[in-house]
Structure formats: structure tokens, C-alpha cells
């Protein structure tokens, strides 16, 4: 009796695999996703700093968390960056920067003065740079 059940299972396996739902391709992280992840990372930095953890360690953990979430949930793709998924190292670098920028916004008193000053200079230079001109609208005929 057992061998007939095994044969039936082997016979049905290809059918089950054919009918199984195909895994959905992960959507790139949207601007809203990235804002959420940055905010969570920043809050992690703030909480860690308030608990006495060194700034560099707090930022590294928050950055790694953001990078791993983007890798796991979006397969490394970020809509604002483009269609090509980023490597985990690229994600880490950007995530650490996001965590620092977010921490300066959320809990500036928990960010070392020299780091805060550098971030403020970068943001000032970024806002002083001329904005990119929008592409001309296409004319429909």
C-alpha cells in the first residue's frame, strides 16, 4: 500500500509544481519605502545613542538594518536609483548615509558636532546647487 502512495505522490508532484503560484518579483523600494526605512534607521541611531552606544556603532547597525531590509524586501532595487539592483555593499554605503542624515534631523543632540557640521554643509551645498531643469513636455498631435 505504501509504494502505491509513493508512486501517486511522484505522479502528482509535477502537477503540483506546475500549479504552484510563481513567486512574485519584488518591487523596487519606492520613495515612501525609503523614507520609512531612513526614519527607522535614524530612530535606531537615536535610541542606541541614548543608551550610551558609540555613534559609529549605532550608525553601522542602523545602516546594516536598512541595507538588509532593502535586499530582502526589494532584492536590492530602489526606484529612485534605477532599475538595476544594488549590491549589498552599495546598499550599506547608502544606508549608512541615510541613517546619519536621518539622525541629524531626528535627534541632532545625539550626533557628534563634527558629523552634524559636515551634514549641514553637504545639505547647504546641495540646496545651493542649481536644480535640474525638467524635461520638456512632449506635444501630442
C-alpha positions as CSV (number, residue, x, y, z in Angstrom):
1,X,0.0,0.0,0.0
2,X,2.8,2.3,0.8
3,X,4.5,2.0,-2.5
4,X,1.3,2.9,-4.4
5,X,1.0,6.1,-2.3
6,X,4.6,6.9,-3.1
7,X,4.0,6.4,-6.8
8,X,0.9,8.6,-6.7
9,X,2.9,11.3,-4.9
10,X,5.6,11.1,-7.6
11,X,3.0,11.3,-10.3
12,X,1.3,14.3,-8.7
13,X,4.5,16.2,-7.9
14,X,5.0,17.7,-11.4
15,X,1.3,18.7,-11.5
16,X,1.6,20.4,-8.1
17,X,4.8,22.2,-9.1
18,X,3.2,23.4,-12.3
19,X,0.1,24.7,-10.5
20,X,2.0,26.3,-7.6
21,X,2.0,30.1,-7.6
22,X,5.1,31.7,-9.1
23,X,7.0,33.8,-6.7
24,X,6.3,37.5,-7.4
25,X,9.2,39.6,-8.4
26,X,9.9,42.1,-5.6
27,X,9.1,45.7,-6.5
28,X,11.8,48.3,-6.1
29,X,11.8,50.3,-2.9
30,X,9.6,53.4,-3.5
31,X,10.4,56.8,-2.3
32,X,7.9,56.2,0.6
33,X,9.6,52.9,1.4
34,X,13.0,54.7,1.5
35,X,11.6,57.4,3.8
36,X,10.2,54.9,6.2
37,X,13.5,52.9,6.2
38,X,15.5,56.0,6.8
39,X,13.3,57.1,9.6
40,X,13.5,53.7,11.3
41,X,17.3,53.7,10.9
42,X,17.5,57.2,12.3
43,X,15.4,56.3,15.3
44,X,17.6,53.2,15.9
45,X,20.6,55.6,16.0
46,X,18.9,57.9,18.4
47,X,17.8,55.1,20.7
48,X,21.2,53.5,20.6
49,X,23.0,56.8,21.4
50,X,20.6,57.5,24.3
51,X,21.6,54.1,25.6
52,X,25.3,55.1,25.5
53,X,26.4,53.2,22.3
54,X,29.1,54.8,20.3
55,X,27.9,56.8,17.3
56,X,29.9,54.8,14.7
57,X,28.5,51.5,16.1
58,X,24.9,52.8,16.2
59,X,25.1,54.1,12.7
60,X,26.7,50.9,11.4
61,X,23.9,48.7,12.9
62,X,21.2,51.1,11.6
63,X,22.8,51.1,8.2
64,X,23.1,47.4,8.1
65,X,19.5,47.0,9.1
66,X,18.3,49.3,6.3
67,X,20.5,47.6,3.7
68,X,19.3,44.1,4.7
69,X,15.6,45.2,4.6
70,X,16.1,46.6,1.1
71,X,18.0,43.5,0.0
72,X,15.3,41.2,1.5
73,X,12.2,43.1,0.6
74,X,13.2,44.6,-2.7
75,X,16.0,42.4,-3.9
76,X,18.4,45.4,-3.7
77,X,16.3,47.6,-6.1
78,X,15.5,51.2,-5.3
79,X,13.1,53.1,-7.7
80,X,14.9,56.4,-7.3
81,X,18.2,54.9,-8.2
82,X,17.1,53.0,-11.3
83,X,16.1,49.5,-12.3
84,X,19.4,47.8,-11.6
85,X,19.6,46.2,-8.2
86,X,22.4,47.4,-6.0
87,X,25.0,45.2,-4.4
88,X,24.8,44.7,-0.6
89,X,28.0,46.9,-0.3
90,X,26.4,49.7,-2.3
91,X,23.2,49.4,-0.2
92,X,25.3,49.5,3.0
93,X,27.1,52.7,2.0
94,X,23.9,54.5,1.1
95,X,22.0,53.2,4.1
96,X,24.7,54.4,6.5
97,X,24.5,57.9,4.9
98,X,20.7,57.7,5.2
99,X,20.9,56.8,8.9
100,X,23.3,59.7,9.6
101,X,21.2,62.2,7.7
102,X,18.1,61.0,9.5
103,X,19.7,61.1,12.9
104,X,20.8,64.7,12.3
105,X,17.1,65.5,11.6
106,X,15.5,63.4,14.3
107,X,18.0,63.7,17.2
108,X,20.7,66.2,16.4
109,X,21.9,66.3,20.0
110,X,22.8,62.6,19.7
111,X,25.1,63.2,16.7
112,X,28.7,64.3,17.3
113,X,29.1,68.0,16.5
114,X,31.7,67.4,13.7
115,X,29.4,65.0,11.9
116,X,26.4,67.3,12.3
117,X,28.5,70.2,10.9
118,X,29.6,68.1,7.8
119,X,26.0,67.0,7.2
120,X,24.8,70.6,7.4
121,X,27.5,71.7,4.9
122,X,26.5,69.0,2.5
123,X,22.9,69.9,2.8
124,X,23.6,73.6,2.3
125,X,25.7,72.9,-0.8
126,X,23.0,70.6,-2.2
127,X,20.4,73.3,-1.8
128,X,22.7,76.0,-3.3
129,X,23.3,73.9,-6.4
130,X,21.1,74.8,-9.4
131,X,18.2,72.5,-9.8
132,X,18.0,70.3,-12.8
133,X,15.6,71.6,-15.4
134,X,12.6,69.4,-16.1
135,X,12.5,67.7,-19.4
136,X,10.2,69.4,-21.9
137,X,6.7,68.1,-22.1
138,X,6.0,66.0,-25.2
139,X,3.5,67.5,-27.5
140,X,0.7,65.2,-28.6
141,X,-0.8,65.7,-32.1
